[in-house]
């Protein structure tokens, strides 16, 4: 399995990660694996198109105002 080295990480960050690992009952290495794995998976899960479709679904059936009209009204102020 490949290794990873992270350089130039502030002491304050390292101490916070150590505290997080301790509170989760893990070693620092295990905690870092968990954090990195979760971050990588979240990156895969976020899809802008799907996010926009979810937002559109929440507004489905509601009257929508034409954004052009709103912009024109705002510019006249």
C-alpha positions in Angstrom: 0.0 0.0 0.0 1.4 3.5 -0.9 2.6 5.9 1.7 2.0 9.7 2.0 4.1 12.3 3.6 2.6 15.7 4.6 5.1 18.5 5.3 4.8 22.0 6.7 1.7 21.3 8.8 1.4 23.8 11.7 1.9 22.5 15.3 -1.5 23.8 16.2 -3.1 21.6 13.5 -1.1 18.6 14.6 -2.1 19.1 18.2 -5.8 19.4 17.2 -5.5 16.2 15.1 -3.9 14.4 18.1 -6.7 15.5 20.3 -9.3 14.4 17.8 -7.6 11.0 17.5 -7.6 10.6 21.2 -11.3 11.5 21.6 -12.1 9.0 18.9 -10.0 6.3 20.5 -7.6 6.0 17.5 -3.9 6.6 16.9 -3.0 9.7 15.0 -2.2 7.6 11.9 -5.6 5.9 12.1 -7.3 9.2 12.6 -5.6 10.8 9.6 -6.5 7.8 7.4 -10.1 8.3 8.5 -10.1 12.0 7.8 -8.4 11.6 4.4 -10.7 8.7 3.3 -13.8 10.7 4.3 -12.6 13.8 2.5 -11.9 11.8 -0.7 -15.3 10.1 -0.6 -17.1 13.4 0.0 -15.4 14.9 -3.0 -16.7 12.1 -5.2 -20.2 12.4 -3.8 -20.7 16.1 -4.6 -22.0 16.7 -8.1 -23.1 20.2 -9.0 -25.7 19.0 -11.5 -27.3 16.7 -8.9 -27.2 19.5 -6.3 -29.0 21.9 -8.7 -31.6 19.3 -9.5 -32.3 18.7 -5.8 -32.8 22.5 -5.3 -35.1 22.7 -8.4 -37.1 19.8 -7.0 -37.7 21.7 -3.7 -39.1 24.6 -5.7 -41.2 22.5 -8.1 -44.8 23.6 -8.3 -44.1 27.1 -6.9 -44.5 30.2 -9.0 -41.1 31.5 -10.1 -40.2 35.1 -10.8 -38.3 35.9 -14.0 -34.8 36.9 -12.9 -34.7 39.4 -15.7 -37.5 41.4 -14.2 -35.8 41.3 -10.8 -32.5 42.5 -12.3 -34.2 45.4 -14.1 -36.1 46.5 -11.0 -32.9 46.4 -9.0 -31.0 48.5 -11.6 -33.7 51.2 -11.5 -33.1 51.8 -7.8 
